[in-house]
Amino acid sequence: MENHTTRPHHVAIVGSGPSGFYAAAALLDAGAPDVRVDMFDRLATPWGLVRAGVAPDHPKIKSVSSQYTKTAAREGFRFFGHVCLGSGPTDVTREELLERYDAVIYAVGSQTERRLRIPGEDLRGSIASVDFVGWYNGHPDFVDLEPPLDTERAVVIGAGNVALDVARMLLLPEADLRATDTADHALEALAASSVREALVCGRRGPVEAAFTTTELRELSDIDDLTVVVDPEQVPAGIADSEGLAKGTRRNLEILRGFAEAGPDASAPHRMEFRFLRSPVEIRGDGRVEEIVLGINRLETGEDGRVRAVDTGERETVPTGLVLRAVGYRGLALPGLPFDEATGTVPHTEGRVDSREREYVVGWIKRGPTGIIGTNKKDANETVRHVVEDLTTRAPREHSPDEVEAWLRDRCPDLVDQQGWEAIDAHERGRGDPTGRPRVKVVDRDELVKLSRG
Ligand code: NAP
């Protein structure tokens, strides 16, 4: 047998978002054993939520992509876009990957939404934030969403950062939007939108809200926007209550500041926070016309968690657009165990339970929580075990060239690293004349054409 120390190990990473890239960097950093990384994405373009999730008016957050570009330029790294894990004729299966690679790391994120399970949830005009975010970010799956923006008031369900992102995107001044890489179809629709108000509803109180302070604070810097909070929901002194975490205290100070300032009736746009409200029913004839909110009180359970309890009181709010921003959810991967309750793959420090040579990182590992940087530590933990396991095994026989030939044969629209760089250069070039970071290409065929130069 060939001395296996002379051949590199070959690791597949399925998914090219932050957790996938941090895993790739950690593997290449590990140095020993010698490791090659192939990263796959079902889209032509890499970077996952950094391209298709982070709000376009947050270019600083998106700039983390420069780290991923550096990783992609390292020796031993290859990107293969338009490679989908599945069972279709142009898909690759999990078994085929396991046959060709020494280890497979799944970095597929949380690709779907948590459901509200209330009547009217699927009426036209009731939209999951995961779809709306994909739409304004030019994710090819959501280009045709056509959210109805012919309504003055939108209601956003959820009190997390995604709720803030979607509410802000609806209310940003047109000039601010036009400076971003918002997909052109969304830019034109948002510029023509009738939405003047976004009502952001949290089912628990302001203390329990999941917003981060930077995201709340930046609202006061947005032109033409008044932020409205009922002073009774954030009474004076609330930020001084005992036992509050620093972030919560700061959030409460900001919310209290909005409450004290009061609404500016002359502002063209209005964002209102309403706490202790749960969606009960969405009503309308063929499309959303109103939402019924249940009014809650808070109760602390035996486990110490503060829960929302329905008081039975109701409030009806006329609206043509409901955005459901109540969290993302992972999808089961064929052949892998799946925990339905958490929407994640069961694992022990990244090693998939009851499987060999299969690992998870990111949201499919720990659920949809944390900021981009959280994925670094998370990926390092998994990669530590991948490296440990690789050192105990001889590498597979398949050479990287054989694997590439097989992939190109199976996936006719494959986009490699060079192809992605051609797309990237084209998009940036289109943005230059108007000072935009890029103008995104959203059509699959056009992306393939561009990738071939
Ligand atoms: P999230 O932070 O978990 O917030 C989800 C919100 O939905 C919570 O307020 C939750 O309330 C509420 N909710 C859940 N089920 C509900 C129901 N059935 N009815 C009403 N409300 C419900 O999730 P996210 O906003 O999707 O964000 C995901 C992750 O990405 C977070 O870690 C977030 O910080 C991060 N992110 C960061 C940025 C940024 O840094 N700028 C931007 C976007 C996202 P309860 O607390 O009562 O469950």
Residues whose N, C-alpha, C, O or C-beta is under 5 A from the ligand:
A	BS01	NAP	R115 L116 G158 A159 G160 N161 V162 A163 R203 R204 E208 A210 A325 V326 G327 Y328 P368 T369 G370 I371
